[in-house]
Amino acid sequence: MADYGITLIITREYEHILMAMSSNRSKVNISYMHIPHPSGIAVDRKSNLVYLVSTRNPNQVFILMPAKGISKKQVLVPVASWFYPGSLY
């Protein structure tokens, strides 16, 4: 990952977790967020936003973006969300 400057984003639906992993030559950075049943991720590289879907009623979509100036390492933070109530399945 360090050679390409990428961040790997992983969800575990039944463990209720979203993880982001990256590394440089000397250290691996891991951040995580507890979220109910994460089941879809889309990344908009132009705007640097991550869209995350939680599929339990109410269904919820989160927007995450890299936080700047909070710490020395860059982390994803939720900046918005909206709900889709009702049963869709």
C-alpha positions as a LaTeX table, in Angstrom:
\begin{tabular}{lrrr}
\hline
Residue & $x$ (\AA) & $y$ (\AA) & $z$ (\AA) \\
\hline
Met1 & 0.00 & 0.00 & 0.00 \\
Ala2 & 2.82 & 2.41 & 0.82 \\
Asp3 & 4.25 & 2.28 & $-2.69$ \\
Tyr4 & 0.91 & 3.32 & $-4.20$ \\
Gly5 & $-0.31$ & 5.78 & $-1.55$ \\
Ile6 & $-3.68$ & 4.08 & $-1.20$ \\
Thr7 & $-6.09$ & 3.44 & 1.66 \\
Leu8 & $-7.95$ & 0.14 & 1.84 \\
Ile9 & $-11.53$ & 0.50 & 3.11 \\
Ile10 & $-13.10$ & $-2.64$ & 4.60 \\
Thr11 & $-16.56$ & $-3.30$ & 6.03 \\
Arg12 & $-17.71$ & $-6.23$ & 8.12 \\
Glu13 & $-21.51$ & $-6.34$ & 8.09 \\
Tyr14 & $-22.17$ & $-8.65$ & 11.04 \\
Glu15 & $-19.32$ & $-7.25$ & 13.13 \\
His16 & $-20.79$ & $-3.74$ & 12.58 \\
Ile17 & $-17.50$ & $-2.09$ & 11.65 \\
Leu18 & $-15.88$ & 0.04 & 8.96 \\
Met19 & $-12.06$ & 0.04 & 8.83 \\
Ala20 & $-9.57$ & 2.08 & 6.84 \\
Met21 & $-5.99$ & 0.82 & 6.51 \\
Ser22 & $-2.97$ & 2.55 & 5.00 \\
Ser23 & 0.76 & 2.47 & 5.52 \\
Asn24 & 3.96 & 4.29 & 4.92 \\
Arg25 & 7.37 & 2.66 & 4.94 \\
Ser26 & 7.58 & 2.54 & 8.73 \\
Lys27 & 4.03 & 2.29 & 10.10 \\
Val28 & 0.58 & 0.84 & 9.40 \\
Asn29 & $-2.35$ & 3.17 & 10.14 \\
Ile30 & $-5.72$ & 1.66 & 11.02 \\
Ser31 & $-8.87$ & 3.59 & 11.90 \\
Tyr32 & $-12.35$ & 2.23 & 12.48 \\
Met33 & $-15.94$ & 3.24 & 13.10 \\
His34 & $-18.75$ & 1.17 & 14.56 \\
Ile35 & $-21.79$ & 1.24 & 12.27 \\
Pro36 & $-24.85$ & $-1.02$ & 12.09 \\
His37 & $-24.68$ & $-3.47$ & 9.14 \\
Pro38 & $-22.45$ & $-1.59$ & 6.68 \\
Ser39 & $-23.15$ & $-3.12$ & 3.29 \\
Gly40 & $-21.96$ & $-0.84$ & 0.51 \\
Ile41 & $-19.15$ & 1.60 & $-0.21$ \\
Ala42 & $-18.62$ & 4.02 & $-3.08$ \\
Val43 & $-15.69$ & 6.41 & $-3.41$ \\
Asp44 & $-15.82$ & 9.68 & $-5.35$ \\
Arg45 & $-12.15$ & 10.38 & $-6.03$ \\
Lys46 & $-12.83$ & 13.79 & $-7.61$ \\
Ser47 & $-14.49$ & 15.20 & $-4.49$ \\
Asn48 & $-12.55$ & 12.93 & $-2.08$ \\
Leu49 & $-15.78$ & 11.62 & $-0.48$ \\
Val50 & $-16.71$ & 8.13 & 0.68 \\
Tyr51 & $-20.36$ & 7.02 & 0.64 \\
Leu52 & $-21.30$ & 4.23 & 3.04 \\
Val53 & $-24.65$ & 2.45 & 3.29 \\
Ser54 & $-26.08$ & 0.88 & 6.43 \\
Thr55 & $-28.96$ & $-1.44$ & 5.54 \\
Arg56 & $-31.09$ & $-1.92$ & 8.58 \\
Asn57 & $-34.36$ & $-0.10$ & 9.11 \\
Pro58 & $-34.11$ & 2.73 & 8.87 \\
Asn59 & $-31.64$ & 2.42 & 6.01 \\
Gln60 & $-28.97$ & 5.09 & 6.25 \\
Val61 & $-26.37$ & 6.60 & 3.91 \\
Phe62 & $-23.27$ & 8.24 & 5.39 \\
Ile63 & $-20.82$ & 10.60 & 3.72 \\
Leu64 & $-17.27$ & 10.48 & 5.04 \\
Met65 & $-14.28$ & 12.62 & 4.13 \\
Pro66 & $-10.68$ & 12.92 & 5.25 \\
Ala67 & $-10.28$ & 15.19 & 8.26 \\
Lys68 & $-7.49$ & 17.73 & 7.99 \\
Gly69 & $-5.77$ & 19.47 & 10.86 \\
Ile70 & $-7.21$ & 17.26 & 13.61 \\
Ser71 & $-4.18$ & 15.02 & 14.01 \\
Lys72 & $-0.92$ & 14.23 & 12.25 \\
Lys73 & $-2.50$ & 11.31 & 10.43 \\
Gln74 & $-5.39$ & 11.63 & 8.04 \\
Val75 & $-8.62$ & 9.90 & 9.14 \\
Leu76 & $-12.07$ & 9.53 & 7.61 \\
Val77 & $-14.86$ & 11.24 & 9.53 \\
Pro78 & $-18.62$ & 11.30 & 8.94 \\
Val79 & $-19.80$ & 14.70 & 7.71 \\
Ala80 & $-23.42$ & 13.96 & 6.72 \\
Ser81 & $-26.03$ & 11.22 & 6.68 \\
Trp82 & $-29.61$ & 10.71 & 5.63 \\
Phe83 & $-32.28$ & 8.10 & 6.33 \\
Tyr84 & $-34.52$ & 6.05 & 4.08 \\
Pro85 & $-37.29$ & 4.77 & 6.38 \\
Gly86 & $-39.40$ & 1.77 & 5.56 \\
Ser87 & $-38.82$ & $-1.73$ & 4.31 \\
Leu88 & $-37.07$ & $-2.01$ & 0.96 \\
Tyr89 & $-36.61$ & $-5.79$ & 0.92 \\
\hline
\end{tabular}
